[in-house]
Amino acid sequence: MAESITPQALRSLMGGDELHAVIDVRPTEVYRAGQIFRSTSVPLEELNDRLPALVPVSSVLTVALGEDEQASSGAAEQCEQIGLMNVRWLAGGYAGWKQAALPTIEGWSVPGKDFGERLLIEEPVPEIEADDLAERLKRGDHMVVLDSRTPAEFARSCIPGARSLPGGELPLAITDLLDQDDGADLTVVVNCAGRTRSILGAYQLRRMGVPNVIALRNGTMGFMLAGHELQTGAEPEAVPEPSADAVATAERAADEIALADGVLMISVEELEALQAAADRDPLYIVDVRMPDDYLSGHIPGAITCPGGQLPFSDDQIAVRGATIVTVCDGRARAIFSASLWRQMGFPRVAVLDGGVTAWAAAGRELEVGGEERPFVGAGTRTREQMIEYLRWEEALGEQYERRE
């Protein structure tokens, strides 16, 4: 029978090194209106389907919480019925956490967005305002707008003239793009729906040494709210196959980043050893390629999370301190993704050197098909929801500005 944990003890647990997961079973919209930072949202009706993948080792300490004590204890009981063996429930639930005057935060995918706002202040990543971008596009300045969202989001609405280039593909594609567009004085603008993916995309290109890279402040939402028209129904072009020179450039930059950020490179045999221990040491194998690549063949047990969508991976990885191994078809995209996870505070992150190519070359089988991870972008938000969304994103940034 699960026992309770006090809010103070939970806060201490979440600040320490012990493997743990915190599962919030309240409805999604309630969770987004107020949550414990780094908890994982799993509405009660989704618990049976999602919990086994989110907490893959039954002995990991898992704390369940609902709105109050009764909801929390009931959620813990359901976790035990699913098969978890080390479950606690939050005394007083979320209401008890608030009553203890412990910090809460609002929004969705907050850890990734929080990281983006930190980068914006600490690096810093330069931004361009919507009005400035619109004016420069109108007068025909030598610039390119790279939309780092998913192709589906791009098709719903995009900045006129933008190119669809999902964020995880930026490091591989940028060299060829600059060669085609006489990149010596080309301004590269990275945009997303709001802020985070544009910040991270611009940051990674700047780490590669690409000149004149800036992020569009508040993305397509900010562009539209500033009174500028978006294009709808644009057909995103397929991501072009990178040239050998582009791959070599990306991999050189990635190798330097791996060294600087402490990203471990592992072999096929070392990954198999991690898999063999995964019944006691939680492991997430994350394929950061585009969904079509994942579906055509991936390492058995891997989950799909394209590199550009990494800030929204909090609903796939629930165990803090677990081992994460990123995989692509070489090493560049996997290293760039692993680097971001390392900087976000995940202590055990590695890259399969050579990715699925090395796995197959070693005679290991690939799994074909699977379920593509759904991603809901900003295309269906009302104007009021967009304003609220950008309000709390900017509030995250203000927290860091006050620390400076």
C-alpha positions, -999 to 999 in steps of 0.1 A, spaced: 0 0 0 15 33 -10 25 58 17 23 96 16 52 120 11 50 156 24 54 186 1 86 195 18 100 160 14 90 159 -23 107 192 -29 139 178 -13 136 147 -35 132 167 -67 163 187 -58 185 157 -52 201 129 -72 178 100 -65 160 85 -95 124 95 -93 93 105 -113 65 129 -103 32 121 -121 4 147 -121 -29 131 -130 -51 163 -131 -67 173 -164 -43 188 -189 -57 223 -188 -58 223 -150 -21 212 -150 -12 240 -174 -28 266 -152 -5 256 -123 20 228 -117 51 217 -99 81 224 -120 95 192 -137 64 171 -128 50 151 -157 14 156 -168 -5 123 -173 -43 128 -170 -59 100 -150 -76 85 -180 -43 81 -198 -24 66 -169 -28 29 -179 -16 36 -215 13 59 -209 28 51 -175 47 19 -185 67 38 -211 71 69 -189 84 49 -159 100 19 -175 115 4 -143 89 -6 -117 113 0 -87 118 37 -95 104 60 -68 72 75 -83 52 102 -66 15 106 -78 -5 137 -72 -39 150 -80 -58 181 -69 -62 170 -33 -53 141 -9 -80 117 -20 -72 122 -57 -35 117 -50 -39 85 -30 -63 71 -56 -37 79 -84 -10 61 -64 -32 31 -60 -38 30 -98 0 33 -103 5 2 -82 -22 -17 -101 -3 -9 -133 28 -25 -118 49 1 -101 64 -11 -69 78 21 -52 49 46 -52 42 75 -29 13 100 -30 16 137 -23 0 146 11 -27 171 4 -21 169 -33 -14 199 -54 -35 220 -30 -13 209 -2 18 219 -21 3 253 -26 -8 256 10 28 249 20 37 280 0 60 260 -23 67 274 -58 45 266 -88 46 276 -124 21 277 -153 23 267 -189 31 236 -209 65 220 -217 79 244 -191 113 228 -186 122 231 -223 108 267 -225 126 276 -193 158 264 -208 152 285 -239 147 316 -219 178 310 -200 198 307 -232 183 339 -244 198 357 -214 230 339 -208 244 334 -243 228 357 -255 209 348 -286 200 380 -307 164 385 -317 145 404 -343 111 420 -337 81 412 -361 78 447 -374 115 449 -382 114 415 -400 83 425 -420 100 457 -431 133 440 -441 114 413 -461 93 441 -478 124 459 -490 141 427 -502 171 425 -478 194 395 -483 179 372 -457 162 338 -453 136 328 -428 139 292 -416 107 278 -400 119 253 -373 85 239 -366 70 206 -379 59 205 -415 23 202 -404 25 235 -385 42 252 -414 14 241 -437 -12 256 -414 4 290 -414 38 305 -420 56 337 -426 54 345 -464 85 333 -481 98 312 -452 113 278 -457 103 248 -437 133 234 -420 125 215 -387 150 225 -360 167 192 -357 177 193 -393 193 228 -392 229 217 -384 230 193 -414 212 216 -439 228 250 -431 261 246 -451 243 238 -483 218 265 -478 245 291 -473 264 279 -504 232 282 -525 223 317 -512 258 333 -512 259 331 -474 287 356 -468 263 384 -459 230 364 -456 210 370 -425 194 338 -412 162 342 -392 150 312 -373 113 312 -363 89 289 -346 54 293 -332 64 313 -302 99 315 -289 116 284 -277 124 265 -309 136 296 -326 159 304 -297 174 269 -297 177 267 -334 195 300 -336 217 291 -307 228 258 -323 237 275 -356 257 302 -337 276 274 -319 285 261 -354 300 294 -362 273 304 -387 273 343 -390 244 366 -389 219 343 -372 190 357 -352 157 344 -337 123 359 -345 109 372 -312 76 355 -305 75 336 -338 45 333 -361 22 342 -332 40 375 -326 42 382 -363 4 378 -367 -4 397 -334 17 426 -347 -7 429 -376 12 411 -404 -5 385 -425 6 348 -425 5 325 -455 -17 295 -451 -17 262 -470 20 264 -480 34 231 -491 66 224 -471 94 211 -493 111 179 -483 143 184 -463 170 181 -489 196 153 -486 228 171 -472 260 170 -492 291 152 -480 306 186 -472 275 197 -451 276 164 -431 313 168 -425 309 204 -413 281 195 -390 299 165 -376 331 186 -369 310 211 -350 291 184 -332 323 167 -321 335 199 -305 302 204 -288 303 168 -274 337 175 -259 327 209 -245 294 196 -230 305 162 -217 284 142 -241 295 106 -240 298 86 -273 290 49 -270 292 19 -293 266 -6 -303 279 -31 -278 278 -5 -250 242 4 -259 233 -33 -257 248 -35 -222 226 -6 -212 196 -24 -227 205 -55 -207 204 -35 -175 173 -16 -183 151 -37 -160 168 -20 -131 184 12 -146 159 32 -166 169 38 -202 153 60 -229 166 55 -265 155 86 -284 156 87 -322 160 124 -331 155 119 -369 124 130 -388 93 108 -382 95 92 -416 130 81 -410 121 66 -377 91 47 -391 113 33 -419 137 16 -394 147 23 -358 164 5 -329 138 -17 -311 124 1 -281 134 36 -293 110 65 -290 107 92 -316 114 128 -307 128 148 -337 156 171 -325 137 202 -332 108 191 -309 131 183 -280 119 211 -258 85 193 -257 99 159 -246 88 162 -210 57 141 -217 80 112 -229 108 112 -203 95 112 -167 123 97 -147 148 123 -135 184 109 -136 176 82 -161 200 74 -190 192 90 -223 208 77 -255 202 98 -286 203 82 -321 203 95 -357 219 79 -388 254 93 -380 262 114 -350 257 151 -357 220 154 -350 222 131 -321 250 151 -305 233 184 -310 202 170 -292 222 153 -265 240 186 -258 207 204 -252 195 177 -228 229 179 -209 225 217 -207 189 213 -195 202 194 -164 200 157 -175 231 141 -160 234 109 -180 232 115 -217 250 96 -244 250 93 -282 252 60 -302 281 67 -325 270 60 -360 233 57 -350 210 33 -368 237 30 -396 262 15 -371 234 -6 -355 225 -22 -389 261 -26 -399 268 -46 -368 241 -71 -379 215 -59 -355 179 -57 -366 159 -25 -370 122 -23 -362 100 -9 -389 68 11 -383 55 22 -349 34 51 -337 44 86 -347 44 109 -318 16 135 -322 25 171 -318 0 199 -314 13 232 -325 -1 267 -322 -21 268 -353 -55 264 -337 -51 289 -309 -74 319 -306 -60 354 -304 -66 355 -267 -48 322 -262 -19 334 -282 -15 365 -261 -17 344 -229 8 319 -243 33 346 -251 27 363 -218 38 334 -197 67 326 -221 80 362 -216 75 358 -179 100 330 -178 125 353 -195 119 380 -170 128 357 -142 163 354 -156 166 391 -164 159 398 -127 188 375 -117 213 394 -138 
